[in-house]
């Protein structure tokens, strides 16, 4: 049994009876009227931050960021910067990074084949090792076809001769700086007539009189080309004969290895 009019409420359920003291709700709710007026905004208040918080998760998605125009603008900005593309385009060729210049190789080879032909001084001072390495391997390969394993002799005599010529040219040259790499490069390129002689030796035997004459011509050819290139590279005027004599001794050793 419940009494809602008074302060007490009596509830009966079976054998148990409960009596609850209920407070009176005599207070009236006072509802205030809120007028929709414009309030002042503090000067340091960020409206964008307020709009972002009020918008919820929808603020993290911007449909315009995934449009075609956005991609076009980003592509234009990337091309305008062009840091990666320009670096890739400005990189030197692979042969130049490896120190191989086909133009220099061709010019030096022509200078060896034609000793009377002029050559650029800067090209002759270049420390190009690609041509000498190829000519040394070709000389050793032809001698190997002739039944002679002389790779160690070629490299050993070549290194000793290069050191001796570097010391000699350093004492004789006064107007240019002699570098060991340039000396090795010139001596290596001038091995080309010896490579031709070793190739002829594969086909026919050159141990007779004719072979000795051909070997002497090749020695003269090598020494004339080397002395001409050294004189041009280091501005050693009127000293070609002095340089040609040690060149003839060095290439004479290679000729002996080729013939015998």
Helices and strands as residue ranges (DSSP letters): E 8-13, E 16-21, H 47-55, G 56-60, G 63-66, H 68-81, H 83-89, H 94-97, H 102-113, H 121-124, H 130-145, H 151-172, H 180-189, H 192-203, H 209-233, H 240-259
